[in-house]
């Protein structure tokens, strides 16, 4: 294989490997996986919800696992909480959420389940909303799309719709806005009083995140009520991340895609140039091969003709020797001629005269072979001939078109 092609393919493999490393990092080093990233549920006081998830052991040996809860005491039961999973096996885990002793009042509670193997540990965030049995309102909480991912010190714009399930009277209520991280730590708290009337009331609120807010996921909880047994609540998960520079709309990912595309274009150009060179050299070789076959064919035909006319063994011996010498001499001249043609092509290529190269190749292909030039004039005559001329004379020249 051409050396440049090998280098080109090696370059492409390196580029693809780098691209894969940047955008598809290897995660096979983890000893286990779980099939959920978050558990988020809503239940009434005294109500029970059973759910679960699956643990996949990626190790080639049996692993021991433990599952503990954090900030969810009295709200969650795990079955089983300690167990073994076979090599490359899986285990279904049942999770039961229930405020059995009515210890927790209506509100939003954030905690986590900690899944630990012999080598690794994973946290599964849990957002649990406990609702009053007789809420005065049902809340629909929305965050504008541009605020679903915000930055430290930025605003969070909230739209709340409150649907009255009992009457259309006016009610003086207190609205609480709470922002927690996934470790159940309170980041922000605001409260305001308002009067809600009619079957539906909508209002908006703008919260400003502290400038020292850490990057990560956060839970916004909105509580509305006067008496605890009629409190209404809703929650929303959003992200805080680094603010993108306003001077450009191109993210790092898109930039890397553009760089990869440029590398790919350069690689394809290199491959095209290599292919073009191979095509030119290949055409010269085909022309040389056809000329060798044609000359060999003609010499063989003339040799057989003369052998048929020879009267003695000595005459036949001389004819064979002569034609062997002529054949060797002709081949040497053909090889030399095509070396000169190759130099001509290289010279034209350096001069960037690609159209002239194509014209030359076509000219050489159509002009045939000069017998006199090859030193065979006294044997085969002095005319030029080609495979097409031999076909016209009734000879099978299919072997000459290779």
Residue pairs with C-beta under 8 A, 6 or more apart in sequence:
2 274
2 278
4 270
4 274
5 271
5 274
8 267
8 270
8 271
8 274
11 267
11 270
12 264
12 267
15 260
15 263
15 264
15 267
19 256
19 260
22 256
23 253
23 256
28 58
30 58
30 120
31 57
31 58
31 59
31 63
31 117
31 118
31 119
31 120
32 55
32 56
32 57
32 58
32 59
32 63
32 65
32 85
32 115
32 117
32 120
32 122
33 55
33 56
33 58
34 53
34 54
34 55
34 56
34 115
34 122
34 124
35 53
35 54
35 56
36 53
36 124
37 124
37 125
38 124
38 125
38 126
38 127
38 237
39 51
39 53
39 95
39 113
39 124
39 125
39 126
39 127
40 126
40 127
40 128
40 237
41 49
41 51
41 97
41 127
41 128
41 129
42 128
42 129
42 130
42 131
43 49
43 97
43 98
43 99
43 128
43 129
43 130
43 131
44 130
44 131
44 132
44 133
45 99
45 102
45 105
45 106
45 130
45 131
45 132
45 133
46 99
46 102
46 133
47 98
48 96
48 97
48 98
48 100
49 96
49 97
49 98
50 94
50 95
50 96
50 97
51 94
51 95
51 97
52 92
52 93
52 94
52 95
53 92
53 93
53 95
53 124
54 90
54 91
54 92
54 93
55 65
55 85
55 90
55 91
55 93
55 115
56 89
56 90
57 63
57 85
57 86
57 87
57 88
57 89
57 90
57 91
57 117
58 88
59 87
59 88
59 117
59 119
60 87
60 88
61 87
62 84
62 85
62 86
62 87
63 84
63 85
63 87
63 117
63 118
64 82
64 83
64 84
64 117
64 118
65 82
65 83
65 84
65 85
65 91
65 115
65 116
65 117
66 81
66 82
66 115
66 116
67 78
67 81
67 82
67 93
67 113
67 114
67 115
67 116
68 78
68 81
68 113
68 114
68 116
69 75
69 76
69 78
69 111
69 112
69 113
69 114
69 126
70 111
70 112
70 113
70 114
70 183
70 184
71 109
71 110
71 111
71 112
71 183
71 184
72 109
72 111
72 112
72 113
72 126
72 128
74 99
74 100
74 101
74 103
74 104
75 97
75 98
75 99
75 104
75 109
75 111
75 128
76 95
76 96
76 97
76 111
76 113
76 126
77 95
77 96
77 98
78 93
78 94
78 95
78 96
78 113
79 93
79 94
79 95
79 96
80 93
83 91
85 91
95 113
97 128
99 130
104 130
105 130
105 228
105 231
106 130
106 131
106 132
106 135
106 223
106 225
106 228
106 231
106 232
106 233
107 129
107 130
107 221
107 223
107 231
107 233
108 127
108 128
108 129
108 130
108 178
108 180
108 219
108 221
108 223
108 233
108 235
109 127
109 128
109 129
109 130
109 184
110 125
110 126
110 127
110 128
110 180
110 181
110 182
110 183
110 184
110 219
111 125
111 126
111 128
111 184
112 123
112 124
112 125
112 126
112 182
112 183
113 123
113 124
113 126
114 121
114 122
114 123
114 124
115 121
115 122
115 123
115 124
116 122
123 182
125 182
125 217
127 219
127 235
127 237
129 221
129 233
129 234
129 235
130 233
131 232
131 233
132 225
132 228
132 229
132 230
132 231
132 232
133 229
134 229
134 230
135 165
135 225
135 230
135 231
135 232
136 164
136 165
136 166
136 171
136 173
136 224
136 225
136 226
136 230
136 231
136 232
137 162
137 163
137 164
137 165
137 196
137 224
137 232
138 162
138 163
138 165
138 232
139 160
139 161
139 162
139 163
139 222
139 224
139 232
139 233
139 234
140 160
140 161
140 163
140 234
141 158
141 159
141 160
141 220
141 222
141 234
141 235
141 236
142 158
142 159
142 160
142 161
142 236
143 156
143 157
143 158
143 159
143 220
143 236
143 238
144 157
144 159
147 155
147 156
147 157
147 238
148 238
148 239
149 238
149 239
149 240
149 241
150 156
150 209
150 238
150 239
150 240
150 241
151 209
151 240
151 241
151 242
151 243
152 209
152 210
152 211
152 212
152 213
152 214
152 215
152 240
152 243
153 208
153 209
153 210
153 211
153 213
154 208
154 209
154 243
155 206
155 207
155 208
155 209
156 179
156 206
156 207
156 208
156 209
156 220
156 238
157 204
157 205
157 206
158 177
158 204
158 205
158 206
158 207
158 220
158 222
158 236
159 202
159 203
159 204
160 175
160 202
160 203
160 204
160 205
160 222
160 234
161 200
161 201
161 202
162 196
162 200
162 201
162 202
162 203
162 224
162 232
163 199
163 200
164 171
164 196
164 198
164 199
164 200
164 201
168 197
168 198
168 199
169 197
170 195
170 196
170 197
171 195
171 196
171 197
171 226
172 193
172 194
172 195
172 226
173 193
173 194
173 195
173 196
173 224
173 225
173 226
174 191
174 192
174 193
174 224
174 225
174 226
175 191
175 192
175 193
175 194
175 205
175 222
175 223
175 224
176 189
176 190
176 191
176 221
176 222
176 223
176 224
177 188
177 189
177 190
177 191
177 205
177 207
177 220
177 221
177 222
178 186
178 188
178 189
178 220
178 221
178 222
178 223
179 186
179 187
179 188
179 189
179 207
179 209
179 218
179 219
179 220
179 221
180 186
180 187
180 218
180 219
180 221
181 187
181 214
181 216
181 217
181 218
181 219
182 216
182 217
182 218
182 219
187 209
187 210
187 213
187 218
188 207
188 209
188 210
190 205
190 207
192 205
194 203
196 224
207 220
209 240
213 240
214 240
215 240
215 241
215 242
216 239
216 240
217 237
217 238
217 239
217 240
218 237
218 238
218 239
218 240
219 235
219 236
219 237
220 235
220 236
220 237
220 238
221 233
221 234
221 235
222 233
222 234
222 235
223 231
223 232
223 233
224 231
224 232
224 233
225 231
225 232
244 251
250 258
277 349
280 345
280 349
280 357
280 361
281 342
283 361
283 365
284 338
284 341
284 342
284 345
284 361
285 338
286 402
287 338
287 361
287 364
287 365
288 334
288 335
288 338
289 402
290 387
290 400
290 401
290 402
291 334
291 369
292 331
292 334
293 387
293 399
293 400
293 402
294 369
294 385
294 386
294 387
294 390
294 397
294 400
295 327
295 330
295 331
295 334
295 369
295 374
295 376
296 327
297 390
297 395
297 397
297 399
297 400
298 371
298 376
298 380
298 385
298 390
299 323
299 326
299 327
299 330
299 376
299 379
299 380
301 395
302 323
302 379
302 380
303 319
303 320
303 323
306 319
307 316
307 319
307 320
310 316
310 319
323 379
326 375
326 376
326 379
329 374
329 375
330 374
330 375
330 376
333 373
333 374
333 375
334 374
341 360
341 364
344 360
345 357
345 360
345 361
348 354
348 356
348 357
348 360
349 357
367 384
368 384
368 385
368 386
368 389
369 384
369 385
369 386
370 384
371 377
371 380
371 381
371 382
371 383
371 384
371 385
372 382
387 397
387 400
387 401
390 397
390 400
391 397
